[in-house]
Amino acid sequence: MHDAAEDRTVARSARPAMTAALMERTGLDDDILTTLVHRFYTRVRADAALGPIFEDRIADWTPHLDRMAAFWSSVALMTGRYHGAPVPAHAGLPIGWEHFDRWLALFRKTAQETCTADGAAHVIACAERIARALHMAVGNAGPRTVPPLE
C-alpha cells in the first residue's frame, strides 16, 4: 500500500540535503541572495524603463525586498521559504517582453557582480526561466480579442 504522507515526509527530509548540495555547488546562501536582491532592486528602481512601473505599485520596499529574498532562496536553493503567487502579482502590469529583457539585463549584471561564477550562472538560468514563464502568463492573463475569420 502506498502512503502519501510518507512520501511528503521523505520529500521534506530530502530538501535540506538538496539545499546543501546547491549551496556547495554554487557558493550561494541566503546572505548572498539577500545582497543580490537588494543590489538588483536598487538598479531596477533607478532604471528609466522599470523604475516607474515598480514605484507605482510598491509603497513599502522593505516587505517587498524580504519577499523577493525568500523567493530567490526558494528558487535558487530550494529552501521553501517563499509562499506567494507571482503570476497574479504581475497580471495587468503594463509590460511587454522589452521590460522582461531589461529586467534580465539588470539581473545578469548584478548576479555576475555579486555571486560566484557558478552561483551567477545558476540564478541567471533561473531568472531566464522565470522571465519567459511570467511573460507568457502575463501576456495571456488579460482579455483577448479574437480577430474575425476572413
Secondary structure, DSSP 8 states (H G I E B T S, - for coil): ---HHHHHHHHHHHHHHHHHHHHHHH---HHHHHHHHHHHHHHHHH-TTTHHHHHTT-S-HHHHHHHHHHHHHHHHH--------HHHHHTT-S--HHHHHHHHHHHHHHHHHHS-HHHHHHHHHHHHHHHHHHHHHHHTTS--------
